[in-house]
Amino acid sequence: MRKNSIKNTRINGEVQKELSRIIRQEIKDPRIHPMTSVVSVEVAPDLKHAKVYISVLGNAEECKSTEEGLRKAAPYMRSLLAKSINLRNTPELHFVMDQSIEYGVNMSKMIDEVNKNNSSEETSEEE
């Protein structure tokens, strides 16, 4: 199975959806931040490994504790995944922090600040 095949894309989507549900409803670890989302999942073509890209809306300490909690819960999450999705092999989960959402929010704030500064400079020049 190729990496970009339709079957692999569907498997990635199903695993992402199911992992999101598991993190939201099944995991009770206090280290895992409630604003944790699964951004994307890349399952290897042989279904042995999966990179799970997660995003945490919080500070660096919360991100680190969430990543540690998810790593500790990975075998349990894998067993729940095996029960809910019928795959030949249930992939081993590897969590990767994805800061793209936080980066986008920060860039948006910076753009708003620049626009606000430009508009205040224009109004002071007109007076």
C-alpha positions in Angstrom: 0.0 0.0 0.0 1.4 3.4 -1.0 1.7 6.2 1.4 -0.8 8.5 -0.5 -3.3 5.8 -1.5 -7.0 6.3 -1.0 -7.0 3.4 1.5 -4.2 4.8 3.5 -5.9 8.2 3.6 -9.1 6.6 4.8 -7.2 4.7 7.5 -5.5 7.9 8.6 -8.8 9.6 9.0 -10.5 6.8 10.9 -7.6 6.5 13.3 -7.5 10.2 13.8 -11.3 10.3 14.6 -11.1 7.4 16.9 -8.0 8.7 18.8 -9.7 12.0 19.3 -12.7 10.3 20.8 -10.5 8.1 23.0 -8.5 11.1 24.3 -11.7 13.1 24.9 -13.8 10.4 26.6 -11.7 7.4 27.7 -8.5 8.8 29.1 -8.7 10.1 32.7 -5.1 11.1 33.2 -4.9 14.5 35.0 -1.7 15.3 33.1 -3.5 15.5 29.8 -4.8 19.0 29.1 -8.5 19.2 28.3 -7.8 21.3 25.2 -5.8 18.6 23.4 -6.7 17.9 19.8 -5.4 15.4 17.3 -4.3 17.5 14.3 -3.5 14.6 12.0 -2.3 11.0 11.9 0.1 9.3 9.5 -0.2 5.5 9.6 2.7 3.6 8.0 1.8 1.6 4.9 2.5 -1.7 6.8 0.2 -0.5 9.6 2.9 -1.1 12.3 3.5 2.5 13.3 1.4 5.7 13.4 2.6 9.3 14.0 0.0 11.2 15.9 0.3 14.9 15.6 -1.3 16.6 18.6 -1.9 20.2 19.6 -2.4 21.6 23.1 -3.8 25.0 23.7 -1.8 26.0 26.7 1.7 26.9 27.9 4.9 24.9 27.4 4.6 23.1 30.7 1.1 21.9 29.9 2.2 20.7 26.5 5.1 18.7 28.1 2.9 17.1 30.7 0.2 16.3 28.1 2.8 14.7 25.9 4.1 12.6 28.8 0.6 11.5 29.8 -0.2 10.5 26.2 3.0 8.5 26.0 2.2 6.6 29.2 -1.4 6.0 28.0 -0.3 4.8 24.5 -0.6 1.1 25.1 -4.1 1.5 26.6 -5.1 3.7 23.7 -3.7 1.2 21.3 -5.9 -1.6 22.9 -9.0 0.6 22.7 -8.1 1.4 19.0 -7.8 -2.3 18.3 -11.3 -2.9 19.7 -12.9 -0.1 17.7 -11.1 -0.3 14.4 -10.7 -3.6 12.6 -7.2 -3.5 11.1 -4.8 -6.3 10.2 -2.3 -4.7 12.6 -3.0 -2.1 15.2 -0.3 0.6 14.9 2.1 1.5 17.6 1.4 5.2 18.5 4.1 7.8 18.5 3.0 11.3 19.6 4.5 14.4 18.0 3.7 17.9 19.2 2.3 20.1 16.4 2.4 23.8 17.3 0.8 25.0 14.0 -2.5 26.1 15.6 -0.7 28.0 18.3 1.6 29.6 15.8 -1.4 30.7 13.7 -3.1 32.3 16.7 0.1 34.2 17.6 0.6 35.4 14.0 -3.0 36.5 13.9 -2.5 38.5 17.1 0.6 40.1 15.7 -1.2 41.1 12.5 -4.0 42.6 14.5 -1.5 44.6 16.6 0.3 45.9 13.4 -3.1 46.9 11.9 -4.1 48.6 15.1 -0.8 50.5 15.3 -1.1 51.6 11.6 -4.6 52.8 12.1 -3.7 54.8 15.2 -0.7 56.4 13.3 -3.0 57.3 10.4 -5.5 59.0 12.7 -2.7 61.0 14.5 -1.3 62.1 11.1 -4.7 63.4 10.0 -5.1 65.6 13.1 
